[in-house]
Amino acid sequence: MNIGEWPTRWAARYPDEPYILYGDLAFTKGEFNARINRLAHAFQEMGLKKGDRFAALLANSHVFLEVLLALNKIGAIMVPLNFRLAVPELEYILNDSAPSGLIYSPEFAEAAEGLRGKVPSLRMFLRELEGGNQNDPLYEEWIAGKPEDEPVPDAEVTLDDVQFIMYTSGTTGKPKGAAILHGNTQWNAINSIHMYAFDSSDVSIACAPLFHIGGLAVSAFPSLYVGARVVIQRFFNPVETLQLIEREKVTFMFGIPVMFLLMTQVPEFETTDYSSVRFFIAGGAPCPRSLIETWLKHGITFNQGYGMTETATAITALRTEDALRKLGSCGKPVFHTDIKIVDMEGKELPQGEMGEVWVKGPNVIREYWKLPEATAESFTDGWLHTGDMGYIDEEGYLYLVDRRKDMYISGGENVYPAEVEDVLMSFEKIADAGVIGIPDEKWGEVGLAVVVPTPGTELTEEEVIAFCQGKLAKYKIPKKVVFVEALPRTATGKILKKELKAQYIK
């Protein structure tokens, strides 16, 4: 079995049941599977075989899921791209993964054009909708008339095969491709059923970006697996989200805390009918007590959790009844996943002692794409080293305390200072730079750049921020800059981030 068989099986059993809603488009299980099959045949006609890659620079839509599932059926591998990344960042990922083609949304046509000619493996560009380069085939026209029967892959596709490669920022400044297996996704869906009791009567809303593991593996995958109805929002908009919750009788939704905060700040928050909602799932950052209590007044409770791209996605979950009692905790491990806290030598620590969180289970990846050394450094006997520091209390609840490698989370996106520092150090007016995450009411954390100007130059905060634009995704660009004469460093030259945090985080 493989993930591409999910829609096949639902279509065979309940072809007339509603499955996908996107804007004015609605597809039953049978219709959705037929569209996937047409695309799979189109992919095969262009020569895609098991193990080949195909990239997607897409907004949320039914097309995103069709591309992924069609590739799954024939054993090819999707490379979902973060549309917030700058062209040089996308170029690196594409050259690393070497896809045969790229499908793009019109909103990102400029980025697609900037990539043209820079990725030797790309032999096809495909447009999702009108817009972009008129010489690129249009999606609907490209799949029109293709067979709707089940495609036959050139080799068997199993749960042990790579389903998609999702790139996650690396501490060295270059992103790493987490090779997500079909089996990782399958077991994450099973964990979700155990945790949240999803079934075909549920209605989910996919409004978090599907290129992100949270949006894909929390919003979409479990719903597709149990045959629930998926309502897709192209881009998150708090007013539209509230309208969809009421109109489509949504039963659950995944989002990062800032999304739920923005929903409380529009007038529609007070008038929306939430009677269909069972709970919300919050991830990416801790959910503040004030936000939980605001939603509780409307009868909405939160499930919270901790996960990573490398675990596809869940590691722990905090049940609704513990949201306030265990505020600050990530919860307990999901059913088929184990965690332990270890010291610097990898020795397991007793309850209450802080160390690095290690995780093991069938939802955990086996390798990073083409990075055997990074893979070896990140795993010990099947245990993934998360890089997060935490402890387990007397009741078995996990608490995260710090990030071992100085990563911070801004708006649900991981930001690694080393990547930002590399860009800053390429600016001739900057002699030295260090980046830390500082608290921000809206985004959770934002970047603060501590900069040493090149002697004899004048430099402003605005210049530093402007220099980063186009070289880094917007959420990675520091929001504040301070200037100093020298950075605190160890004897071996490493920046003392603890000293920077002690000075600038009050």
Secondary structure, DSSP 8 states (H G I E B T S, - for coil): --TTHHHHHHHHH-TTSEEEEETTEEEEHHHHHHHHHHHHHHHHHTT--TT-EEEEE--SSHHHHHHHHHHHHHT-EEEE--TTS-HHHHHHHHHHH--SEEEE-GGGHHHHHHHTTT-TT--EEEESSS-S-TTS-BHHHHHTT---S----SS---TTSEEEEEEE--TTSS-EEEEEEHHHHHHHHHHHHHHH---TT-EEEE-S-TTSHHIIIIIIHHHHHHT-EEEE-SS--HHHHHHHHHHTT--EEEE-HHHHHHHHTSTHHHH---TT--EEEE-SS---HHHHHHHHTTT--EEEEEEEGGGTEEEEEE-GGGTTTTTT--BEE-TT-EEEEE-TTS-B--TT--EEEEEESTTS-S-BTT-HHHHHHHEETTEEEEEEEEEE-TTS-EEEEEETT--EEETTEEE-HHHHHHHHTTSTTEEEEEEEEEEETTTEEEEEEEEEE-TT----HHHHHHHHBTTB-GGGS-SEEEE-S---B-TTS-B-HHHHHHHH--
